[in-house]
Amino acid sequence: MGDRSDIDARKTETSRKFEEGKREKPLIRCRACRKSSREVKAMVEMGGFVFCDACIDLAASIIAGRKAGR
């Protein structure tokens, strides 16, 4: 029979990483560009979706450009 100590060690390590992952808070990402909350200054939640400040600024500039072009 083979040595099963490697298998037991891997199972232990996997369960440790799983439990560690449950303790971390979930990573929130922008709905449009998929940047994480760690990569941007602010996140804005609107209608159940989360957007980063860069996407909000881009959308505002696009809307402002359309109004000026009328």
MARKE-537285 format. One record per residue (C-alpha): x, z, y. Coordinates in nm, 2 decimals, padded with zeros to 4 digits. Example, Ala and Ser with C-alpha at 12.3 -4.5 7.8 and 13.67 -1.06 7.14 Angstrom:
<atoms>
01.23, 00.78, -00.45 .
01.37, 00.71, -00.11 .
</atoms>
This chain:
<atoms>
00.00, 00.00, 00.00 .
00.11, -00.07, 00.36 .
00.19, 00.17, 00.64 .
-00.12, 00.22, 00.85 .
00.04, 00.43, 01.12 .
00.06, 00.12, 01.35 .
-00.31, 00.06, 01.32 .
-00.40, 00.42, 01.40 .
-00.17, 00.42, 01.70 .
-00.33, 00.10, 01.83 .
-00.68, 00.24, 01.78 .
-00.58, 00.56, 01.97 .
-00.43, 00.36, 02.25 .
-00.74, 00.14, 02.28 .
-00.98, 00.43, 02.29 .
-00.77, 00.60, 02.55 .
-00.77, 00.29, 02.78 .
-01.15, 00.26, 02.72 .
-01.21, 00.62, 02.83 .
-00.98, 00.58, 03.13 .
-01.17, 00.27, 03.24 .
-01.50, 00.45, 03.24 .
-01.36, 00.71, 03.49 .
-01.26, 00.45, 03.75 .
-01.52, 00.35, 04.00 .
-01.66, -00.01, 03.96 .
-01.49, -00.29, 04.14 .
-01.72, -00.45, 04.40 .
-01.67, -00.82, 04.48 .
-01.79, -01.05, 04.75 .
-02.08, -01.28, 04.63 .
-01.94, -01.58, 04.81 .
-01.55, -01.57, 04.77 .
-01.52, -01.32, 04.49 .
-01.26, -01.11, 04.68 .
-01.26, -00.74, 04.58 .
-01.33, -00.45, 04.81 .
-00.96, -00.37, 04.80 .
-00.87, -00.71, 04.95 .
-01.09, -00.70, 05.26 .
-01.16, -00.47, 05.56 .
-01.53, -00.42, 05.50 .
-01.81, -00.52, 05.26 .
-02.17, -00.58, 05.38 .
-02.47, -00.54, 05.14 .
-02.77, -00.76, 05.22 .
-03.07, -00.81, 04.99 .
-02.89, -00.68, 04.68 .
-02.58, -00.90, 04.74 .
-02.24, -00.79, 04.87 .
-02.04, -01.01, 05.12 .
-01.70, -00.95, 05.27 .
-01.64, -00.95, 05.65 .
-01.45, -01.28, 05.63 .
-01.75, -01.46, 05.48 .
-01.99, -01.30, 05.73 .
-01.76, -01.42, 06.02 .
-01.74, -01.77, 05.87 .
-02.12, -01.79, 05.83 .
-02.17, -01.67, 06.19 .
-01.93, -01.93, 06.32 .
-02.11, -02.21, 06.13 .
-02.45, -02.10, 06.26 .
-02.31, -02.07, 06.61 .
-02.17, -02.43, 06.59 .
-02.50, -02.57, 06.48 .
-02.69, -02.41, 06.77 .
-02.43, -02.54, 07.02 .
-02.46, -02.89, 06.87 .
-02.84, -02.93, 06.92 .
</atoms>
